[in-house]
Amino acid sequence: MILLAFSWHLWIAKIFVFAAGREVSVPDIQFQPVLLTHAVTIRQAVDIALRNYPTISQKIFKLRAAKANVTLAKMQYLPNLNVDIQESAVTPNTIASVVMNNVSGFDTVPIDSGPPVSHRTMKPDGNNLQGLNFNWLLIDQGLRHANDNFAYADARTARTDVSLTKLDVAFATADAFLDAVSRKQAIISTTAELQHMETANLQAKTLVGQGLKPGVETADWDYKVAETKIALIEAQRDARLALVELAEKMGIASQDIEVVSTPLIASPTNLPPFAATDLTAHPLALLKTAEVGRWQAKQIVLDKAYRPHLWLNAGVWGKGSNNSANSFKSYAGGTLPQVFNYMVGVTYSFPILEYFPLKAQKEQAHANELAARADFDLAMQVLEKKDSRARILLAESRRIAEQTPILVEAARVREIKVEKRYSVGLTNMVSLADAEKTLAAAQVKNAQAQVEVWRSILHLAYVQGDLTPFLRIVAIADGDTAAMNGGK
């Protein structure tokens, strides 16, 4: 019956541990590194980050530990059953004496039994002792159930921590990806500027050679070309650093990667309305709520600890010795028991003087609960600020993105006209160089404006606690028909 009860408790505990926060087992293969063989899209970058980033692995293993603690809490319902077998060779010298408790040596001096001896001897007797001790906490006034709830609260906190960490990692990766796209567009614009500068330089040298331009313009154009080359090198440096940052966010910092810029270099034409969301469903808010619940559960545990407990105690033991002073015949030279005894009883315990330390611990837990509530209020303030900020940035960045193409087109027309005027000697090289720089700056500003629209959508999706809408809009802009149908 005891074995059946033990098996039943193990089975129940196994069910409850997987119900802790409604968790599922996560295989270790999730944390195997992913090797890249090509440029990645923003969705691929996020997927790789969620698979590789070490912080997620750390949080998931902490969740496993919390779930194991739930199993441990369930084991409190099981009885204690101890089996002891002792074989020894002990000299039979006994004397009437007393050993006091709580003195040094009490645990090291064995308790002997038997009649006093009339003479000392160093010849040992064979002795044996076998015992079976059974203890079961029958009534605990809800303490074990409170410990269960506290373990569940720990598991829920760990689960929400995993969700928040995944959201943070995905957001950081997507944000770094957008930064890499912006840096890449700066390279393209600066490269185009350099090509125009080199063409103008060649044209100037031709005109100087024909005597149509002063020779100083050759040196001036060499200076402008070198200056633009330096700007290109700086843009390439910034782009490479952005890719290194992205690789680190993806959990593959040792690898070289490249990004697919489309469709992020053009802002989406149609955006679904972003309705107001319940920010209390954000993983950050859920984590703070779980922490409040954890401290509430701790207070219940401490409250239940100051209750009387009733134990069922039972034991069976046997003793044997080959000492001739015993009236019972010894078996196998004292290695087998000669006599048996049993005991059945109950123990009632009440920790009276534990009231004061438990009261102090409850006050501490209550203070921690209030601190956790303050953390929740602070988290809601932060989320509400981010929500308002993201909506303002989205509206204004879209307005800017509508104007920057006009800026680029105007700069391009100006550059063409200035170049024609320069070729016929109607303007100087300063005007042409300024027009080239203006066009490049307009192109960079346009690229950044389009990327900022996507960044604003990303921030709004983060505040809503799920990046799926953002990734779906990216897929729609990229012509993904499945995303257009809601991923069906």
C-alpha positions in Angstrom: 0.0 0.0 0.0 2.8 2.4 0.9 4.5 1.8 -2.5 1.1 2.3 -4.3 0.6 5.6 -2.4 4.1 6.7 -3.3 3.6 5.9 -7.0 0.3 7.8 -7.0 1.8 10.9 -5.5 4.7 10.8 -8.0 2.1 10.6 -10.9 0.0 13.5 -9.5 3.2 15.6 -8.9 4.2 15.0 -12.5 0.9 16.3 -13.8 0.9 19.4 -11.5 4.4 20.4 -12.4 3.6 20.7 -16.1 0.5 22.6 -15.1 2.6 25.2 -13.3 2.0 28.3 -15.4 0.8 25.9 -18.2 4.4 25.2 -19.2 5.6 22.6 -21.7 8.9 20.8 -21.8 11.5 22.5 -24.0 14.1 20.2 -25.7 17.8 21.1 -25.4 18.1 21.1 -29.2 16.4 24.5 -29.1 19.7 26.0 -28.0 22.0 24.6 -30.7 23.6 27.3 -32.8 22.4 28.2 -36.3 25.0 28.7 -39.0 24.2 31.3 -41.7 24.9 30.6 -45.3 23.3 33.7 -46.9 21.9 37.2 -46.2 19.0 37.2 -43.8 15.7 38.9 -43.8 14.4 40.6 -40.6 12.1 37.7 -39.9 15.0 35.2 -40.2 17.1 37.4 -38.0 14.4 37.4 -35.3 13.9 33.6 -35.5 17.7 33.0 -35.2 17.9 35.3 -32.2 15.0 33.5 -30.5 16.8 30.2 -31.1 20.4 31.3 -30.2 20.5 34.1 -27.7 22.0 32.8 -24.4 19.7 34.9 -22.2 16.6 33.0 -23.5 18.3 29.7 -22.7 19.2 30.9 -19.2 15.6 32.0 -18.5 14.1 28.7 -19.8 16.4 26.6 -17.7 15.5 28.7 -14.7 11.9 27.9 -15.6 12.7 24.2 -15.6 14.2 24.6 -12.1 11.0 26.3 -11.0 8.9 23.5 -12.4 11.2 21.0 -10.6 10.5 22.9 -7.4 6.8 22.3 -7.9 7.5 18.6 -8.0 9.5 19.0 -4.9 6.6 20.8 -3.2 4.3 17.9 -4.1 6.6 15.5 -2.4 5.7 17.0 0.9 2.5 15.0 0.9 4.5 11.7 1.0 5.2 10.0 4.3 8.8 9.4 5.5 9.9 5.8 5.5 13.4 5.0 6.7 15.1 1.6 6.8 18.2 1.1 8.8 20.4 -2.0 9.1 23.4 -1.9 11.4 26.0 -4.6 12.0 28.8 -3.9 14.6 31.4 -5.4 16.8 31.3 -3.7 20.2 33.1 -4.4 23.5 30.4 -5.1 26.2 31.8 -2.9 28.9 28.8 -1.0 30.5 28.5 1.1 33.6 25.8 3.1 35.2 26.1 6.7 34.0 24.3 9.6 32.5 25.0 11.4 29.2 23.5 14.9 29.1 22.0 16.4 26.0 23.5 19.3 24.1 27.1 18.7 25.2 30.1 18.1 23.1 30.5 14.4 22.6 26.9 13.4 22.9 26.7 12.6 19.2 30.0 10.8 19.2 29.4 8.6 22.2 27.1 5.6 21.3 24.3 4.7 23.7 25.0 1.3 25.2 22.6 -1.1 26.9 22.8 -4.2 29.0 23.7 -5.0 32.6 26.9 -3.6 34.1 29.9 -6.0 33.8 32.0 -7.1 36.7 35.3 -7.1 34.7 36.6 -5.2 31.7 37.3 -6.9 28.4 38.4 -5.8 25.0 36.9 -8.8 23.2 34.0 -7.5 21.1 30.6 -9.0 20.8 28.7 -9.1 17.5 25.6 -6.9 17.4 22.9 -6.1 14.9 20.1 -3.6 14.6 17.4 -3.5 12.0 14.6 -0.9 12.0 11.7 0.4 9.9 10.5 3.9 10.8 7.4 5.5 9.3 6.2 9.1 9.8 3.3 10.8 8.1 2.1 14.4 8.6 -1.6 13.9 8.9 -2.8 17.4 9.6 -0.8 20.5 8.7 -3.5 23.2 8.6 -2.9 23.9 4.9 0.9 24.4 5.1 1.7 22.0 2.3 -0.9 23.4 0.1 0.4 26.9 0.7 3.9 25.7 -0.3 2.4 24.3 -3.5 0.9 27.6 -4.4 4.2 29.4 -3.6 6.0 27.0 -6.0 3.3 27.6 -8.6 3.8 31.4 -8.2 7.6 30.9 -8.7 6.9 29.0 -11.9 4.5 31.6 -13.2 7.1 34.3 -12.5 9.7 32.3 -14.4 7.3 31.7 -17.3 6.5 35.4 -17.7 10.2 36.2 -17.4 10.8 33.9 -20.4 8.1 35.6 -22.4 9.5 39.1 -21.6 13.1 38.0 -22.4 11.9 36.6 -25.8 10.1 39.8 -26.6 13.1 41.9 -25.6 15.5 39.8 -27.7 13.2 39.9 -30.7 12.8 43.7 -30.4 16.5 44.3 -30.0 17.3 42.2 -33.0 14.7 43.9 -35.2 15.8 47.3 -34.1 19.5 46.4 -34.8 18.4 45.1 -38.2 16.7 48.4 -39.1 19.8 50.2 -38.1 21.9 48.0 -40.4 19.5 48.6 -43.3 19.8 52.4 -42.7 23.6 52.2 -42.6 23.6 50.1 -45.8 21.5 52.8 -47.6 24.0 55.4 -46.5 26.7 53.4 -48.3 24.6 53.3 -51.5 24.0 57.1 -51.4 27.6 57.9 -50.7 28.8 55.6 -53.4 26.6 57.3 -55.9 27.9 60.7 -54.7 31.5 59.5 -55.2 30.7 58.3 -58.7 29.3 61.7 -59.6 32.3 63.4 -58.0 34.7 61.3 -60.0 32.8 62.0 -63.2 32.9 65.7 -62.5 36.6 65.5 -61.6 37.3 63.8 -65.0 35.2 66.4 -66.7 37.0 69.2 -64.9 40.4 67.8 -65.9 39.2 67.7 -69.5 38.1 71.3 -69.4 41.3 72.3 -67.7 43.3 70.5 -70.4 41.4 72.4 -73.1 42.1 75.7 -71.3 38.4 76.3 -70.5 38.8 76.0 -66.7 41.6 77.2 -64.4 44.0 74.6 -63.2 43.1 75.1 -59.6 39.8 73.3 -60.2 41.7 70.0 -60.7 43.1 70.3 -57.2 39.7 71.3 -55.8 38.0 68.3 -57.4 40.8 66.0 -56.1 40.1 67.4 -52.6 36.3 66.8 -53.0 36.8 63.3 -54.3 39.1 62.4 -51.5 36.7 63.9 -49.0 33.8 61.8 -50.4 36.0 58.7 -50.3 36.6 59.3 -46.6 32.8 59.7 -46.1 32.3 56.4 -47.9 34.9 54.6 -45.8 33.2 56.0 -42.7 29.8 54.8 -44.0 31.2 51.4 -44.6 32.7 51.3 -41.1 29.4 52.3 -39.5 27.6 49.6 -41.6 30.1 46.9 -40.6 29.7 47.9 -36.9 25.9 47.8 -37.3 26.2 44.2 -38.7 28.5 43.2 -35.8 25.9 44.6 -33.4 23.1 42.7 -35.2 25.1 39.5 -35.1 25.5 39.9 -31.4 21.7 40.4 -30.9 21.2 37.3 -33.0 23.5 35.2 -30.7 26.0 34.6 -33.5 28.5 37.4 -32.8 31.4 35.3 -34.3 29.8 35.2 -37.8 29.8 37.6 -40.7 26.3 38.4 -41.9 24.5 40.5 -44.5 21.0 41.9 -44.4 18.2 41.9 -47.0 17.0 45.5 -47.1 13.8 45.0 -49.0 11.1 45.9 -48.3 12.3 48.1 -45.4 13.7 50.8 -47.7 10.2 52.0 -48.5 7.6 52.6 -45.9 4.4 50.5 -46.1 1.6 52.1 -48.2 -1.3 50.7 -46.2 -1.1 50.3 -42.4 -3.9 48.7 -40.4 -5.2 50.8 -37.5 -3.4 50.2 -34.3 -6.2 50.2 -31.7 -5.6 50.8 -28.1 -4.5 47.7 -26.3 -4.7 46.4 -22.7 -1.2 47.1 -21.6 -1.7 44.9 -18.5 -1.3 41.9 -20.9 2.2 43.0 -21.8 4.9 40.4 -20.6 6.5 43.1 -18.5 3.2 43.8 -16.7 2.5 40.1 -16.4 6.0 39.6 -14.8 5.4 42.3 -12.3 1.9 40.9 -11.5 3.4 37.4 -11.0 6.0 38.9 -8.6 3.1 40.4 -6.6 1.4 37.0 -6.5 4.6 35.4 -5.4 4.9 37.5 -2.3 1.3 37.1 -1.5 1.8 33.3 -1.7 4.8 33.6 0.6 2.7 35.4 3.2 0.2 32.6 3.2 3.0 30.1 3.7 4.3 32.0 6.7 0.7 32.3 8.1 0.2 28.5 7.8 3.5 27.8 9.4 2.1 28.9 12.8 -0.4 26.1 13.1 -0.4 22.8 15.1 0.7 19.7 13.2 -0.3 16.1 13.8 2.1 13.3 12.9 1.4 9.6 12.6 4.5 7.7 13.9 5.1 3.9 13.5 8.2 1.8 13.8 9.4 -1.8 13.8 12.9 -2.8 14.9 14.9 -5.8 15.9 18.1 -6.3 17.9 20.5 -9.1 18.3 23.8 -9.8 20.1 26.0 -12.8 20.9 26.6 -11.4 24.4 26.2 -14.3 26.9 24.5 -12.0 29.3 21.4 -12.1 27.1 18.8 -14.8 28.0 17.9 -15.2 24.3 19.9 -17.5 22.1 22.0 -15.6 19.5 21.7 -16.3 15.8 24.6 -16.4 13.3 27.0 -15.0 15.9 24.9 -12.0 16.7 24.4 -10.9 13.1 20.7 -11.6 13.1 18.0 -10.2 15.3 16.8 -12.1 18.4 14.0 -9.8 19.6 11.6 -7.5 17.8 9.5 -4.5 18.9 7.0 -2.2 17.3 5.6 1.2 18.1 2.5 3.1 16.9 1.6 6.6 18.0 0.8 10.2 17.1 2.8 13.4 17.7 1.1 16.8 18.2 3.5 19.7 17.7 2.8 23.5 17.9 5.7 26.0 17.4 4.6 28.4 20.1 7.7 30.6 20.2 7.9 30.7 16.4 5.2 33.4 16.4 7.6 36.3 16.7 10.1 35.3 14.0 7.2 34.3 11.7 5.6 37.7 12.3 8.7 39.5 11.3 9.0 37.3 8.2 5.4 38.1 7.3 6.1 41.8 7.6 9.1 41.5 5.4 7.0 39.6 2.8 4.3 42.2 3.0 6.8 45.0 2.4 8.2 43.1 -0.6 4.6 42.7 -1.9 4.1 46.5 -1.7 7.5 47.0 -3.4 6.4 44.6 -6.2 3.1 46.6 -6.6 5.1 49.8 -6.9 7.2 48.0 -9.6 4.0 47.1 -11.4 2.8 50.7 -11.3 6.2 51.9 -12.6 6.1 49.3 -15.4 2.6 50.5 -16.4 3.9 54.1 -16.5 6.7 53.1 -18.7 4.5 51.1 -21.0 1.9 53.9 -21.3 4.7 56.4 -22.1 6.1 54.1 -24.7 2.7 53.5 -26.2 2.0 57.3 -26.5 5.5 57.9 -27.8 5.3 55.1 -30.5 1.9 56.4 -31.8 3.3 60.0 -32.1 6.5 58.7 -33.8 4.5 56.6 -36.2 2.2 59.5 -37.2 5.0 62.0 -37.6 7.5 59.7 -39.3 4.9 58.8 -41.9 4.4 62.5 -42.6 8.2 63.0 -43.0 8.5 59.9 -45.2 5.9 61.4 -47.5 8.1 64.5 -48.0 11.5 63.0 -48.4 10.9 61.5 -51.9 10.0 65.1 -53.0 13.3 66.3 -51.4 15.3 63.7 -53.3 13.6 64.5 -56.6 14.2 68.2 -56.2 17.9 67.6 -55.3 18.3 65.3 -58.3 16.8 67.9 -60.7 19.0 70.6 -59.2 22.1 68.4 -59.6 21.4 67.7 -63.2 20.8 71.4 -64.0 23.9 72.5 -62.1 26.0 69.9 -63.9 24.8 71.1 -67.3 25.6 74.7 -66.3 29.0 73.7 -65.1 29.8 71.8 -68.3 29.2 75.0 -70.3 31.1 77.2 -67.8 28.1 79.0 -66.4 28.8 78.0 -62.8 31.7 77.0 -60.6 32.7 73.7 -59.1 31.6 74.7 -55.6 28.0 74.8 -56.8 28.3 71.5 -58.5 30.0 69.8 -55.5 27.3 71.3 -53.2 24.6 69.9 -55.5 26.2 66.5 -55.4 26.4 66.5 -51.6 22.8 67.8 -51.4 21.5 64.9 -53.5 23.4 62.4 -51.4 22.2 63.9 -48.2 18.6 63.9 -49.5 18.9 60.2 -50.5 20.3 59.3 -47.0 17.5 61.3 -45.3 14.9 59.6 -47.5 16.2 56.1 -46.6 16.4 56.9 -43.0 12.8 58.4 -43.0 11.4 55.2 -44.6 13.3 53.0 -42.1 12.0 55.2 -39.2 8.4 54.4 -40.2 9.2 50.7 -39.8 11.0 51.5 -36.5 7.9 53.3 -35.2 5.7 50.3 -36.2 8.2 48.0 -34.4 8.1 50.1 -31.2 4.3 50.1 -31.3 4.3 46.3 -31.7 6.7 46.0 -28.8 4.4 48.0 -26.5 1.5 45.7 -27.5 3.7 42.8 -26.3 3.9 40.9 -29.6 6.0 41.5 -32.7 3.9 39.3 -34.9 1.8 42.2 -36.4 5.0 44.0 -37.3 6.5 41.0 -39.0 3.2 40.4 -40.8 3.2 44.0 -42.2 6.8 43.4 -43.4 5.7 40.2 -45.1 2.8 41.9 -46.8 5.1 44.7 -48.0 7.4 42.0 -49.4 4.5 40.5 -51.3 3.9 37.5 -49.1 0.3 36.3 -50.1 0.1 34.1 -47.0 0.6 37.1 -44.8 -2.0 39.0 -46.7 -4.5 36.3 -45.8 -3.6 36.5 -42.1 -1.0 33.7 -42.3 -3.6 31.1 -43.3 
